[in-house]
Structure formats: C-alpha cells, structure tokens
Amino acid sequence: MDTSLSTIAVVGLGTMGTGIAEVLALAGREVIGIDISEAAALGAVAALEASTARAVGRGRITERERTDALARFRTSDDLGTAAGAELVIEVVPETYEIKQQVFRELDAIVSPTAILATGTNALSVTRLAAESQHPERVLGLHFFNPAPAMKLVEVVSSVLTAPPAVEAVTALARELGKEPVAVGDRPGFVADGLLFGYLNQAAAMYEANYASREDIDAAMRLGCGLPMGPLALLDLIGIDTARTVLEAMYAESHDRLHAPAPVLGQLSSAGLTGRKAGRGFYTYDAPGGQAVVPDALTPAADAVSGAGREVASVGVAGSGTMASGIAEVFAKAGYDVVLAARSQEKADVARGRIAKSLERSVAKGRLTAEARDETLARITAAGSLDAFAEVDLAVEAVAEDLEIKRQLFAALDKVCRPGTVLATTTSSLPVVAIARATARPEDVIGMHFFNPAPAMKLVEVVRTVLTADDVHATVRAVCAKIRKHPVDCGDRAGFIVNALLFPYLNNAIKMVEQHYASLDDIDAAMRLGGGYPMGPFELLDVVGLDVSLAIEKVLHKEFRDPGLAPAPLLEHLVAAGCLGRKTGRGFREYARR
C-alpha cells in the first residue's frame, strides 16, 4: 500500500473538491482534478488562481509558491487520468449510486496499492468499501468547508480498512497542517453527528413559530459565541444536503432528534435550498450570493408595538455573580440601582465585587476612573427587599429553584408599587409559575441574561401568556439602553439557547458512553470543525455538571422526548460529586486553586 502519497487525484471539483485540491497543491503534491463537467474544471482553475492570488496579497505565500502550486494542479474529464495516483479522494454528490460507480471504475484504473478515500459526511464508508475489489484500502477522509481554512479532518475507518492506509492519510493530514481525528464509521461521524442534530432542532423551533429566524440565529451567536446562527448555517451547507445527512443519521439511530424537520423537506422540494439557490431560510442577493436581503419575513425596525413604561431606577435581588453583573450593567447604562440581598453584609460583598470588576475595566483601559466612580455611586446596597419600594423595574437573580423564586416574587408583589415591571432571570423554570406567585402576573416577564452579564450581549425576553404588551415593550427598550441584544421567545423549557445547546451537549456525552470517540477528539472536532469557542466537554465542566443535569432534566420533562433523557454518564458523575471546574473534577481533572 502506497504511503508516499505524492500524486493525488480529486474526483469532483465543486466547492469542496476545489478547496481540497488547493490545500494539496500548496503542500507540494501533484494534484489531478477530475470532473465530468468542463465548466466545473474551468471554475476550479479560476478559483485556485483567485484564492492563491489573495494569499499572496495577504502575505501568506510568495508569488513563487503560488506559481509552483498552480503548476502542480491539472484538470481532466477522464477518470482514467487517476491511474498513477497513490491516493484518490472522491467528493462527488452524496448518493450511493454515484459514489459506488466512481469506486467501481477506480478499481479497474488505479494500482492495487492506491488508497481510495470518500469525502462523504453522511453515507456508510463500510458499504462503499464492501463493493470495492480491495475494501482494505477504502476509508473516509472528511474535510470541512472551506477546506483551506478549516483545520479538522476526520479520518474514518471501516471494519475492513487496513491500518497502513489509515496511518498514511493521517500522516498526510498532519503534513497539510490539519488536525486529524480518527473516528469509526457512522453517519455524521463526530462533528456533523453533533452539529446536524442541533441544526435540525433549530429548524423545528423555527417551524413551530417559537421564535423568528433572526432571533434564533442571534441567540446562538451571542449566547454561545458561535460564528454563525443555525439557520444561516443550514443555508450555507445546503438544506437538501442537510436533509440527506439527517436521513442517514435517523436511519441508524432512530432518534427523533435526527428525524428531519418537515420544513427541511418542504424547502428542498421547492428548490429553496439555501445560498446556492438564492433562497432558503433567508433570501440572498443572488444564487450563490452571501448578502442577505429583506423579504416578507424580515421584521420591521419597529416590530414591538405599543409604548412601554418609564424606567429610571432598577432593583436587583441577589448577591451572587449574576446579580452583581446585572447590577453593574444597569449602573453603567445610567440607571440608579438598588442591589438587595438577604443581609446587609451579603449586599455589601456583592457591591464590592462590582467595584473590583469596574477597577479591572479601568486597568484595561475600557473605563475611565471618573466613569467607574459614577457607576459605583449609582449602586445602593440593601439588606432587604423593602428598598425596592420605589423602583420601576425589579430583576431577581437568585438560586434556580422554583419555590425560592416564587417566595421572592410574592415578597416583591407586596413591596413594589403598582406598575413596577417584575423580571426573572431564570434559564429553565416556567416564568408563568413564578408570575402566579403574584397578584399581578401581567407585570411579570423573563429577562434571561448570560454569564458574565457585563460581557455577554444577549438577553432572552420571555413572555408568558399573561404578560402585558407594555411590559414586553418596556423590557425591549431597557435592553436597548443597556446595549444588549434582546430576542423574543415563549415561556417553555430552555427558551432558545439552552433548548438547542443542551441536547447537543447530551449527545456528545452519549458518544463517549458508546466509546465512539474520546473527550479530546470530540472537543477538537467541534472547535476545529464547527467553529465552537469551546468543545462540549470543556463547556460542560465550566457550566457545572450539576447545572447541566438539572437543565437536561427540565428539557426531558417538558418535551417528553426519549432522546432528551440525560446521559447516564452525566448522572453518574454528578452523583459522585464530580461537578466540573468548581470541584476540581468533572469530565477532566483540574488543579485546585
């Protein structure tokens, strides 16, 4: 079996095939690009010329390196030109029929020692290998789009794949400057296996009219630090492609979370397949365009109807990190803030935490000393909720326990004057259940900040069936004043972010339980292949495994979907007291501070 891999054929010169060819040519390989379409071949050459010219302009490569790379790339419409290749990578359309035809023809063309790699992200590598004359040389080599930029490469082995073939392409991936992750053969592999379930849930959320496409995408970008929202990403991937991947995943898992949302089939059947068609979940300036243009679903700038209530002063109930952060946000925006805790001592400690945070901002040049002093002067620490008697907006940020929150809101109902807006920062509890603890549920709304509140731009604004229109308008206006991005959602478990985030985290745990991939490989796959700022296990340990388990339980109870049942491994770790960074051990071990 060849291990030098100096001559490589790429079959299929679409966006992905062209990107792979560019990576190989720049790395010194002789590359034969093969496509039955002359237009695709010409397009690949033009794309390579343009891309390498940009790389020269940005100082990433020299003009000589560009010239040499272009000289190493040639195209053909004849599969026979792959005869001398030591590795063939097929990137043809995602159907067994087309891929099997390519592999059958290659069997008769290439050397018996040549390696055959499929670029599939949805189909069975084993099934493709089984029909080859030399199944031991067939494997998966899954690059991510755009191939020149994305570092992850999934190296997929079937039960038939010979170890030397895996070793050869793994070494190649490293020489290309990529991070290879070894995975077994199942639809979606690691990155897409986790990613597409999340995308499918987002499509279902949109289809249910739970939230607008803009709010779903903004929530995941701003709440999770993702480079792109899920619906925009579906448009980029191709809605038809996403549906194909999900169908393959569902055929194996029978998990309802992988059953393609009906809207994906409807859009695909209508030819609204995303950017490539000029329209999908969004409308674009042209087929293949990137610029989103307004359409009938684009919300008007003044989408929130009705006038809100006047808010000059804010009460924040709580003494923890979230309460301190929220109080700091309001004070920076010019509001007079009362920070109330269960005792004057706790309130003073919370105010002291804000003072330290403001001091760090001054040290980093983000805040002037004068602004620090003015902000801190607006905050009054109080040891009782009685100090909320005159506030216009009361925000609770206490423990995520329904009974504790209900008791607090019953107290606010007695203390706060009529017309005060009462907001809860719950991330998973039913807002209406909290509202019913008062005699004025129409004044109660959810205002879910993200941690750390001073830095995170997102606020989920959660209306119940009883929330008054002017209360909603008030909170939206307040969000604008404190420079946060509000997204509207209904009162159901998880709202937008947690309802999409935690099933993804739960599925990552299940991958480890099934010994499909390691913690490190899964984290690397999602950082490098999905653009996530943290891998799922890094994030779980930061959030806290006990907190994560509680949210998973709430989601499972609300939606009754077996696929949302908390992974047993998560329950076992919590039972053992391994809660993440805060205890020094979760999915990984940490040095005690």
Secondary structure, DSSP 8 states (H G I E B T S, - for coil): ------EEEEE--SHHHHHHHHHHHHTT-EEEEE-S-HHHHHHHHHHHHHHHHHHHHTTSS-HHHHHHHHHTEEEES-GGGGTT-SEEEE---S-HHHHHHHHHHHHTTS-TT-EEEE--SSS-HHHHHHTSS-GGGEEEEEE-SSTTT--EEEEEE-TT--HHHHHHHHHHHHHTT-EEEEEESSTTTTHHHHHHHHHHHHHHHHHTTSS-HHHHHHHHHHHH--SS-HHHHHHHH-HHHHHHHHHHHHHHH--GGGS--HHHHHHHHTT--BGGGTBSSSEESSTT---EE--TTS--TT-S-S------EEEEE--SHHHHHHHHHHHHTT-EEEEE-SSHHHHHHHHHHHHHHHHHHHHTTSS-HHHHHHHHHTEEEESSGGGGTT-SEEEE---S-HHHHHHHHHHHHHHS-TT-EEEE--SSS-HHHHHTTSS-GGGEEEEEE-SSTTT--EEEEEE-TT--HHHHHHHHHHHHHTT-EEEEEESSTTTTHHHHHHHHHHHHHHHHHTTSS-HHHHHHHHHHHH--SS-HHHHHHHH-HHHHHHHHHHHHHHH--GGGS--HHHHHHHHTT--BGGGTBSSSB----
